[in-house]
Amino acid sequence: VDNLSTTLTHAAIQAKAETETEWVLVYAQSVGKRDFTRQDILEAYRHSRRYSENRRKNLSFNLKAAVKRGWVNITSPTTFSLSPEGRAKAETLMERA
């Protein structure tokens, strides 16, 4: 979790992820090819010191936005995965200066 926290904090500090939906992509890219859950994202918010009630309440909206854009796939009622388009977008975000 330390490496993940460092990656997420670094991305947030450098403002590479300008929206919470983009931050979700950076998170998903950082966990690799495995599926992730809403709870995983909430844990990442806590570990990266980004957790707030507002972010928790808006997480469903941000996940839906990522799905609508084709960046995230729903793999089961409770799990998600990053699509190839989402991986490409996340890589672009991480390359921002």
C-alpha positions in Angstrom: 0.0 0.0 0.0 2.9 2.4 0.6 3.9 2.4 -3.1 0.3 2.9 -4.1 -0.1 5.7 -1.6 3.0 7.4 -2.9 1.9 7.1 -6.5 -1.6 8.5 -5.7 -0.3 11.3 -3.5 2.3 12.2 -6.1 -0.4 12.3 -8.9 -2.6 14.4 -6.7 0.1 16.8 -5.6 1.2 17.4 -9.2 -2.4 17.9 -10.2 -2.1 15.3 -13.0 -5.6 14.2 -12.2 -7.7 17.3 -12.5 -11.0 15.6 -11.7 -12.0 12.9 -9.3 -12.9 10.7 -12.3 -9.4 11.1 -13.6 -8.1 10.3 -10.1 -10.0 7.0 -10.2 -8.3 6.2 -13.4 -4.9 6.9 -11.9 -5.8 4.7 -9.0 -7.0 1.9 -11.3 -3.9 2.1 -13.4 -1.7 1.9 -10.3 -3.3 -1.4 -9.1 -2.4 -3.1 -12.4 -4.7 -5.5 -14.2 -6.8 -6.7 -11.3 -10.4 -5.7 -10.7 -11.2 -3.1 -8.1 -14.2 -2.2 -6.0 -15.7 1.0 -4.7 -14.3 0.0 -1.3 -10.8 -0.3 -2.7 -11.1 3.3 -4.0 -12.3 4.5 -0.6 -9.3 2.8 1.0 -7.0 4.5 -1.5 -8.6 7.9 -0.7 -7.8 7.2 3.0 -4.2 6.1 2.3 -3.5 9.1 0.1 -5.2 11.4 2.6 -7.8 12.5 0.1 -10.8 11.0 1.9 -13.7 13.3 2.6 -17.4 12.8 3.0 -18.0 14.7 -0.2 -15.6 12.5 -2.2 -17.3 9.4 -0.7 -20.7 10.7 -1.6 -19.6 11.6 -5.2 -17.8 8.3 -5.9 -20.8 6.6 -7.6 -21.1 9.6 -9.9 -17.4 9.5 -10.7 -17.5 5.8 -11.4 -20.5 6.2 -13.7 -18.8 9.0 -15.5 -15.7 6.8 -16.1 -18.0 3.9 -17.3 -19.9 6.3 -19.7 -16.6 7.5 -21.2 -15.5 3.9 -21.7 -12.6 4.2 -19.3 -13.9 1.7 -16.8 -15.7 -1.6 -17.3 -18.2 -3.1 -14.9 -17.1 -6.7 -14.3 -19.8 -7.6 -11.7 -22.3 -5.7 -9.6 -19.5 -4.7 -7.2 -16.3 -4.8 -9.2 -14.8 -2.7 -12.0 -11.8 -2.9 -14.3 -9.9 -0.4 -16.3 -10.6 -0.7 -20.1 -7.9 -0.3 -22.7 -9.1 3.2 -23.3 -9.0 3.9 -19.6 -5.4 2.6 -19.4 -4.4 4.9 -22.3 -6.1 7.9 -20.6 -4.4 7.1 -17.3 -1.0 6.9 -19.0 -1.7 10.3 -20.6 -2.6 11.7 -17.2 0.6 10.4 -15.6 2.7 11.9 -18.4 1.3 15.4 -17.7 4.0 17.9 -16.8 
